[in-house]
Amino acid sequence: MCKKIFIGATGQHCGKTTISLSLMHLARKQYERVGFIKPLGPKCIQYRGLTMDMDAAMISGVYGLHEDAHLMSPMTLTSGSTRRFLDGEIASEYPREVILKAVRELEKKNDFLIIEGAGHGGVGSVVGMNNACIASLVEAPVLMVAVGGIGSVIDAVELNLALYRESKADVRFIMVNKLVAEKKERSLTYLRKSFANKGLIVTSAFDYSPVLAHPTLNHVADVLGLPLMGTPEEGTRICHTIQLGAASSQRVIDHLEDSTLLIVTSSRDELIVTASSLHQIPAFKQKLAGLIISGHAPMSRITQQILEDSGIPYIRIMETSSEVFHLLREHVSKIGPEDKEKIDLINSIAERYIDFETIDAIL
């Protein structure tokens, strides 16, 4: 008999996919066959000839689940699909049928199945299959991921619990993610007091970590919609700091922090040349992850040559430095299958902080 768990959340950016990735890693240590499905896919990409939710494609790529990829993202919300559903072009029973069929097939093939929801409990209501309905439909116990401190977690969980209970879904766990390490135990104590009379097990996941929150060079390129030039092999490097190169070249270099992504205007030839030259020195290469060269002004031919010869990763963009800076500061990093450095870090942390044995036993 296949054990299964539904990973829900109180909202976006709680760390649902990180938790799913971690549980895949931990479950594979105890079970021979571990599967994954994201029943409702609001953010789709093309993967191995299939239209799939990007998180399902990522899990398939990381864990080599290519044989089951066609089952891992059964209901995709591509452009116009919600309108087609509301207009009756997609049968009202279709989402329910296709999701249930995929889950049942994966249950037959696996000993442990991770089912990841999409956003908060109500996501998917437009096609009659929100997260709460899906969890109830497939009869999977729910682990609800929340992020924050004490009051914000309680408010968000209660709001979502109402919908899950209306759908008769079995919510068993509240997993609080991204807690500040110094306040973690105190927060958990009060959260357990708050949910004690509801029969919910409150546990924690990852402490807040800037490393996990920060994007890789590849993600920056994806956000900007531009190619990563220089040495693409360095695209998996995590950018811990985003810095504007507005001061003098010497001052900018002196204030570089660990793995900085430096945004520099294309007219700053001297700073581009300096940064390119320092990329060959190990101590500075550690500090300087790459460059974003912004603005319409062309670089001189010699500056362009030095930049290319250095191999430093860079992205050329026409927007101003301030526009690029604000765009990237608002960006929330998603994990991709190519992010080996970040995935390895997540899995190693998960082994220390996520109590899989307790979760497994209660399932």
Buried (B, 14 or more C-beta within 10 A) or exposed (E): EBBBBBBBBBBEBBBBBBBBBBBBBBBBEEBEEBBBBBBBBBBBBEBEEBEBBBBBBBBBBBBEBEEBBBBBBBBBBEEEBBEEBEEEEBEEEBBBEBBBEBBEBBBEEBBBBBBBBBBBBBBBEBBEBBBBBBBBBBEBBBBBBBBBBBEEBBEBBEBBBEBBBEBEBEBBBBBBBBBEEEEBEEBBEBBBEBBEEEEBBBBBBBBBEEEBBBBBBBBBBBBBEBEBBBBEEBBBBBBBBBBBBBEEBEEBBEEBEEBBBBBBBBBBBEBBBBBBBBBEEEEBBEBBBBBBBBBEEEBEEEBBEBBEEBBBBBBBBEBBBEBBBEBBEEBEBBBBBBBEEBBEBBBEBBEEEBBBEEBBEEB
